[in-house]
């Protein structure tokens, strides 16, 4: 039996498991009790149905210190008690009918989420190509998995701001801030969609007054990790070791990210037919480059990325087999599946394969320090950041940067002012194809400078004791 009393003070206290608190105080209502869990407290009323000769229990409301406290619950329970004992009403059936009437036109939360994911997966035409409405819909499905687990059988109109607040707080208490932030942001987009034209599953958005500040959500982790020159040397020569825990294709793909500053997906998914002397009619400058189609690019536009001599050496090692088409870095046996960014990340951090942990490249090469210290673990995107950071650190005799942010943004394929971000240059972007050629010509000197910089770093095997190279 619970030691709690049926009072507002006791019902506000925290419990570790579900308990029942019966109303046994003077003037209490027989059959009224509070079902208290670690997250919520609900008032219930139990009565005897004389017609069916069974005991029934109905929910009469959730506890709130000011809006629906013990006194309010007793008043409602007395009304139901009178309906049962004096008028002989089936209050359980009455409450059920009222709930169905109130929820006409609404959906269960789980059903609404399924419809939302189907909406995102719907194939539409984008820039002349058929693609899902949201190509990364799987991320929203992951983020909504926890809410669905809790509220799947609950009417979407019954999900309150307090429910959402408690859920996100519980995820935070598990020391999962990134998951809590993703859940909050995805729920915010979901309820906007649910109340939009064509759905109208909700008329009031429960996320309207919930903010990251009210939830005490910590800010996202700063993406400032990059490899120092010593770390670059250790990694580059470590990937050439005969006992490195990855195949040669994975090692070359990681090196290519560093040599070209391409996104991990753009480097890992390289196709052999993309590489060659890209003509000016194709947006190139007539020299060796890779021309990546829009469907493989984050901004969904063509990229012509010049290949420096160092990048050509990496690519030629794969093209030496004479195969003209297909994936440049097939993952697995033969010309199999493509090497995705997710697979590159797994190779770096390690993964479980048939109940056995496979050592990651980071741990193998000694990148095991704590975050913020030299030789801490890193991701494939860190290599892209390293390429531009090493260039950005170069200064002339006067201490001025050799490469401006605009020059670095070009090789990163970031949106820049001269690529149509202002109204004055929109004509150049849309109607002047020669602008693409000029962009390629501007990128090449910067990438060739990266080539010379990397060759200066990797010229000799590292002298550090972090890793000892073995003969192949």
C-alpha positions in Angstrom: 0.0 0.0 0.0 1.2 3.5 -0.9 2.3 5.8 2.0 1.1 8.8 0.0 -2.1 10.6 1.0 -4.8 11.9 -1.3 -3.6 15.5 -1.1 -2.2 18.0 -3.6 1.1 18.1 -1.8 1.6 14.3 -1.8 0.5 13.9 -5.4 3.1 16.5 -6.5 5.9 14.3 -5.1 8.1 12.1 -7.3 7.8 8.3 -7.3 10.0 5.7 -8.9 7.2 3.2 -9.9 3.4 3.2 -10.4 1.3 3.5 -7.2 -2.4 3.9 -6.4 -3.4 6.6 -3.9 -7.0 6.0 -2.7 -9.2 8.9 -1.5 -9.6 7.9 2.2 -9.7 11.4 3.6 -12.7 12.8 5.5 -15.3 13.7 3.0 -13.7 11.6 0.3 -15.5 9.8 -2.5 -15.6 6.0 -2.5 -14.0 4.5 -5.6 -11.8 7.6 -6.4 -8.1 7.1 -6.5 -5.0 8.6 -8.2 -2.8 6.4 -10.4 0.7 8.0 -10.1 3.7 7.1 -12.2 7.1 8.8 -12.5 5.8 11.1 -15.2 2.1 11.7 -14.7 -0.7 11.4 -12.2 -4.2 10.4 -13.4 -7.5 10.5 -11.4 -9.6 7.3 -11.8 -13.1 6.4 -10.6 -14.1 2.8 -10.0 -17.8 1.8 -9.6 -20.0 -1.3 -9.7 -22.1 -1.7 -12.9 -25.3 -3.3 -11.5 -26.7 -4.2 -15.0 -23.6 -6.1 -16.2 -22.6 -7.1 -12.7 -18.9 -6.1 -13.3 -16.6 -3.5 -11.8 -15.7 -0.7 -14.2 -13.0 2.0 -14.0 -13.0 5.3 -15.9 -10.4 8.1 -16.2 -11.7 11.5 -15.0 -8.7 13.7 -15.6 -5.0 14.3 -15.0 -3.7 15.9 -11.9 -2.6 19.5 -12.0 -1.9 21.6 -8.9 -4.1 24.5 -10.0 -6.2 23.4 -13.0 -7.4 19.9 -11.8 -6.4 19.2 -8.2 -7.8 16.8 -5.6 -10.9 19.0 -4.9 -11.8 19.2 -8.6 -11.4 15.4 -8.9 -13.7 14.8 -5.9 -16.4 17.2 -7.4 -16.3 15.3 -10.7 -16.3 11.9 -8.9 -19.3 12.9 -6.8 -21.3 13.8 -10.0 -20.4 10.4 -11.5 -21.3 8.6 -8.3 -24.7 10.2 -8.3 -25.2 9.2 -12.0 -24.4 5.6 -11.1 -26.2 5.1 -7.8 -29.2 7.4 -8.3 -29.9 7.5 -12.1 -28.4 4.1 -12.9 -26.3 5.4 -15.8 -23.5 3.5 -17.5 -20.9 6.3 -17.1 -18.1 4.3 -18.8 -20.2 4.0 -22.0 -21.2 7.7 -21.8 -17.6 8.8 -21.5 -16.5 6.5 -24.4 -19.2 8.0 -26.6 -18.2 11.5 -25.7 -14.6 10.7 -26.5 -15.4 9.2 -29.9 -17.5 12.3 -30.7 -14.8 14.6 -29.7 -12.2 12.8 -31.7 -14.2 12.5 -35.0 -11.9 13.5 -37.9 -8.8 13.0 -35.8 -6.2 10.2 -35.9 -4.3 8.1 -33.5 -0.8 9.5 -33.1 0.8 6.4 -34.5 -1.4 6.6 -37.6 -0.7 10.3 -38.1 3.1 9.7 -38.0 2.8 6.8 -40.5 0.9 9.2 -42.9 3.5 11.9 -42.3 6.3 9.5 -43.3 4.4 8.3 -46.3 3.9 12.0 -47.3 7.7 12.5 -47.2 8.4 9.3 -49.1 6.0 10.3 -51.9 7.9 10.6 -55.2 7.6 14.0 -56.9 9.4 15.7 -59.7 12.3 17.9 -58.5 14.3 19.8 -61.1 13.1 17.4 -63.8 14.0 14.3 -61.7 11.7 12.0 -59.7 12.7 12.0 -56.1 11.0 11.5 -52.7 9.5 14.6 -51.3 12.1 14.4 -48.5 15.0 12.3 -49.4 16.3 11.9 -45.8 12.9 10.8 -44.5 14.5 7.9 -42.6 16.0 10.5 -40.2 12.5 11.7 -39.2 11.3 8.2 -38.8 14.1 7.5 -36.4 13.4 10.7 -34.5 9.7 9.9 -34.1 10.3 6.3 -33.0 10.3 7.2 -29.3 7.2 9.4 -29.4 5.4 6.6 -31.4 6.4 4.1 -28.7 4.8 6.3 -26.0 1.8 7.7 -27.8 1.0 5.3 -30.6 -2.5 4.4 -29.3 -3.3 7.9 -28.2 -5.4 10.4 -30.1 -3.2 13.1 -31.6 -5.5 15.8 -30.2 -4.8 14.4 -26.7 -1.0 14.9 -27.0 -0.4 18.0 -24.8 2.5 20.3 -24.5 3.1 18.8 -21.0 3.4 15.3 -22.6 6.0 16.6 -25.1 7.9 18.4 -22.4 8.1 15.3 -20.2 9.2 13.1 -23.1 12.0 15.4 -24.2 13.1 15.8 -20.6 13.2 12.1 -20.1 15.4 11.7 -23.1 17.7 14.4 -21.7 17.8 12.6 -18.4 19.2 9.5 -20.3 22.2 11.8 -21.3 21.1 11.8 -25.0 21.1 15.5 -25.9 21.4 15.0 -29.6 18.4 12.6 -29.6 16.4 15.0 -27.5 17.1 17.9 -29.9 16.2 15.8 -33.0 13.0 14.6 -31.3 12.0 18.2 -30.4 12.7 19.6 -33.9 11.0 16.7 -35.7 7.9 16.9 -33.5 7.7 20.7 -34.3 7.7 20.0 -38.1 5.3 17.1 -37.7 2.6 19.1 -35.8 2.9 22.0 -38.3 2.1 19.4 -41.0 -0.6 17.7 -39.0 -2.5 21.1 -38.7 -2.0 22.1 -42.3 -4.5 22.2 -45.1 -5.3 18.6 -46.2 -4.7 17.1 -42.8 -6.3 19.2 -40.0 -5.6 16.4 -37.5 -5.1 19.1 -34.9 -6.5 22.6 -34.5 -4.1 23.6 -31.7 -0.4 23.1 -32.1 1.0 21.7 -28.7 4.5 22.8 -29.8 3.5 26.5 -30.1 5.0 27.6 -26.7 7.7 24.9 -26.3 11.2 26.3 -27.0 14.7 24.8 -26.6 15.2 27.2 -23.7 12.1 26.0 -21.9 13.4 22.4 -22.3 17.0 23.3 -21.3 18.3 21.8 -24.5 22.0 22.2 -24.7 23.4 23.8 -27.9 24.7 21.5 -30.6 28.3 20.4 -30.4 30.6 22.7 -32.3 32.0 21.1 -35.5 35.5 22.4 -35.1 37.6 19.2 -35.2 40.3 19.1 -37.9 43.6 17.1 -38.2 46.9 18.7 -37.5 49.8 18.2 -39.8 51.2 15.4 -37.6 47.8 13.7 -37.5 47.5 14.0 -41.3 50.9 12.3 -41.7 49.9 9.5 -39.2 46.6 8.9 -41.0 48.0 9.0 -44.6 50.8 6.6 -44.0 48.7 4.5 -41.6 46.2 3.9 -44.4 49.1 2.4 -46.5 49.9 -0.2 -43.9 49.2 -3.9 -44.8 47.4 -4.6 -41.5 45.1 -1.6 -41.5 41.5 -2.8 -40.6 39.9 -1.8 -43.9 40.3 -2.6 -47.6 42.4 -0.6 -50.0 39.3 1.0 -51.6 38.1 2.5 -48.3 41.6 3.8 -47.6 41.8 5.5 -51.0 38.3 7.0 -50.6 39.3 8.6 -47.3 42.5 10.0 -48.9 40.5 11.4 -51.8 38.2 13.4 -49.4 41.3 15.0 -47.9 42.9 15.7 -51.4 39.7 17.1 -53.0 37.7 18.6 -50.1 34.7 16.7 -51.5 31.8 15.6 -49.2 32.2 12.0 -48.0 29.2 10.9 -50.0 30.5 12.6 -53.2 33.9 11.0 -52.8 32.8 7.5 -51.8 30.1 7.3 -54.5 32.4 8.3 -57.3 31.7 6.7 -60.6 34.4 5.9 -63.1 32.6 7.6 -66.0 32.5 10.9 -64.1 36.3 11.3 -64.3 38.1 12.7 -67.3 39.0 15.8 -69.2 35.8 17.8 -68.7 35.2 20.2 -71.6 34.0 23.7 -71.3 30.6 22.8 -72.7 30.3 20.5 -69.6 31.3 23.2 -67.2 35.0 22.2 -67.0 38.2 23.8 -68.1 39.3 21.0 -70.4 41.6 19.4 -67.8 41.2 16.4 -65.6 38.3 16.7 -63.2 35.3 14.8 -61.8 31.8 15.9 -62.9 29.3 14.8 -60.3 25.5 14.7 -61.2 23.0 16.7 -59.1 21.4 13.6 -57.5 24.7 12.9 -55.7 25.3 16.5 -54.5 23.9 18.1 -51.4 22.7 21.3 -53.2 21.4 19.2 -56.1 23.5 20.9 -58.8 26.3 19.8 -61.0 29.8 19.9 -59.4 32.9 19.9 -61.6 35.8 19.4 -59.1 39.3 19.6 -60.6 41.6 16.8 -59.6 45.1 17.7 -58.5 48.1 15.5 -59.3 47.8 13.9 -55.8 44.1 13.2 -56.4 44.9 11.8 -59.8 47.3 9.3 -58.3 44.6 8.0 -55.9 42.1 7.7 -58.7 44.5 6.1 -61.2 45.2 3.3 -58.6 41.6 2.3 -58.9 41.3 2.9 -62.7 44.3 0.7 -63.3 42.1 -2.4 -63.6 40.8 -1.1 -67.0 37.1 -1.0 -66.0 35.4 2.0 -67.6 32.1 2.2 -65.8 30.7 1.4 -62.4 31.6 2.5 -58.9 35.2 3.7 -58.4 35.2 2.5 -54.8 32.9 -0.6 -54.7 32.2 -1.7 -51.1 32.5 -5.4 -50.8 33.6 -8.1 -53.3 33.9 -7.1 -57.0 32.0 -4.1 -58.4 29.5 -4.5 -55.6 27.6 -1.9 -53.5 28.8 1.7 -53.4 30.8 3.1 -50.5 28.5 5.4 -48.7 29.3 8.1 -46.1 27.7 5.9 -43.5 30.0 3.0 -44.3 33.1 5.3 -44.3 32.1 6.5 -40.8 31.7 2.8 -39.6 35.2 1.9 -40.9 36.6 4.8 -38.9 34.9 4.1 -35.6 34.6 0.3 -35.8 31.5 -1.8 -35.8 30.1 -5.2 -34.8 30.1 -7.9 -37.4 28.5 -11.3 -36.5 28.7 -10.6 -32.8 32.4 -9.7 -33.1 33.7 -6.1 -32.7 35.7 -5.1 -35.7 38.5 -2.6 -34.9 38.1 0.9 -36.4 40.8 2.8 -38.3 40.8 5.5 -35.6 41.5 3.1 -32.7 44.0 1.1 -34.8 46.1 4.2 -35.6 46.0 5.7 -32.1 43.2 8.3 -32.5 41.8 7.4 -29.1 42.4 10.6 -27.0 39.5 12.5 -25.3 37.5 15.0 -27.3 39.4 18.3 -27.8 42.8 16.8 -27.5 45.3 15.8 -30.2 44.7 12.4 -31.7 41.0 12.3 -30.8 38.6 10.2 -33.0 37.3 11.9 -36.1 34.7 11.4 -38.8 34.9 11.4 -42.7 33.7 15.0 -42.7 36.6 16.0 -40.5 38.9 15.3 -43.5 37.0 17.8 -45.7 37.2 20.4 -42.9 40.9 19.6 -42.5 41.6 20.3 -46.2 40.2 23.9 -46.0 41.6 24.6 -42.5 45.1 23.7 -43.5 44.7 26.1 -46.5 43.1 28.8 -44.3 46.1 28.7 -41.9 48.6 29.6 -44.6 49.7 33.3 -44.4 52.0 35.5 -46.4 55.0 37.5 -45.1 52.6 40.2 -43.8 50.6 37.7 -41.8 47.6 37.9 -44.1 45.7 34.7 -45.2 46.8 33.4 -48.6 43.3 32.1 -49.3 40.1 34.0 -48.6 36.8 32.5 -47.4 35.4 32.9 -50.9 38.2 30.8 -52.4 37.7 28.1 -49.8 33.9 28.1 -50.2 34.3 27.5 -53.9 36.2 24.2 -53.5 33.6 23.2 -50.8 30.8 23.9 -53.2 29.2 26.2 -50.7 26.8 28.9 -52.0 28.8 32.1 -52.6 27.8 35.6 -53.5 29.1 35.3 -57.0 27.0 32.1 -57.6 23.6 33.8 -57.5 23.0 34.7 -53.8 22.4 38.3 -54.7 20.0 39.7 -57.3 22.8 41.2 -59.4 24.5 37.9 -60.2 21.4 35.8 -60.8 21.6 36.4 -64.5 25.2 35.0 -64.5 24.1 31.9 -62.6 21.0 31.1 -64.7 21.8 32.2 -68.2 25.6 32.3 -68.5 27.0 28.8 -68.8 30.5 30.2 -69.0 30.2 31.1 -65.3 30.5 27.4 -64.5 33.7 27.2 -66.5 35.0 30.2 -64.6 34.1 28.6 -61.3 36.1 25.5 -62.2 39.1 27.6 -63.3 39.0 29.4 -60.0 38.9 26.2 -58.0 41.9 24.5 -59.7 44.6 26.8 -58.3 43.3 26.4 -54.7 43.2 22.6 -55.0 46.7 22.5 -56.5 47.9 24.5 -53.5 46.2 21.9 -51.3 48.1 19.3 -53.3 51.5 20.9 -52.6 50.6 21.4 -48.9 49.6 17.8 -48.4 52.8 16.6 -50.2 54.8 18.7 -47.8 53.1 17.0 -44.9 53.1 13.4 -46.1 56.5 13.6 -47.7 58.0 11.3 -45.0 56.5 8.7 -42.6 55.6 10.2 -39.2 58.2 10.4 -36.5 55.5 10.2 -33.8 55.4 7.2 -31.5 51.6 7.1 -31.8 51.9 4.5 -34.6 54.7 2.3 -35.7 54.6 1.5 -39.4 55.2 -2.1 -40.4 56.6 -3.3 -43.7 53.9 -4.3 -46.1 
